[in-house]
Amino acid sequence: DIVYSPAPSETDTVRKNALISLVGKNDTISRLAKSPILLSLLCVTQNLDQVKNKAQLFRESIKILLENRQIADEVSQERFIDFLKELAVVFFKLDQAECFEKSELDFYAEKYFCNENDEICDLLQQKYLTCGLFDKSSSDDTFKFTHRTIWEYLVAEGMVGRDKNEVYS
C-alpha cells in the first residue's frame, strides 16, 4: 500500500532547520533532544530558542496541546492547567498504579470546574478527557496521563506553595 504523505510546508521546514541548528548550538536543547518524549515536545514548541529547562518545555507543550483542542484563551488555559495540577497531586497521593477510574475523574472535574456556572467552566469540563493529556485503557474504563513525566511535572507544579509536611509525606 502506498501512503500519501503531504510535502512539508515551508513553516515545517523552517522549524525543522531551526531545531537542527539549536541542537548543535544550544546545550539545553541538545540535552533535551536526547529523550524521545522531550524531542517530540521540542518539535511542537514555538519559541525553541527561549526554552531553558524541562519544566518550561512541558508547560509550553501543554499550552500548545490545549490550543489545538480549541482551549486557546489564556484564562481557560490557566484554569485547565490548574485543574490538571490539582488532579495530578490528588492521584499521585492516592494511587501509584497510575490508572484512574472515569467516575473519579468526573468527580474531581465536577468539583473543580463547576464552582462557577460560566461558559469557560462548561467548555473545560466537556474537554478535559479529550485534551490529549489522558489515555483511556483499552481493557476497562480507566485513564492515565499520557506520559509519566508529564504527570510528574504536573505533580511538582501542583505541590508548589503547599505545606512542606504535605510535600514530604
Buried (B, 14 or more C-beta within 10 A) or exposed (E): EEEEEEEEEEEEEEBEEBBEEBBEEBEBBEEBBEEEBBBEBBBEBEEBEEBEEBEBBBBBBBBBBBEEBEBEEEEBBEBBBEBBBBBBBBBBEEEEEEBBBBEBBEEBBEEBBEEEEEEBBEBBBEBBBEBBBBEBEEEEEBBBBBBEBBBBBBBBBBBEEEEEEEEEE
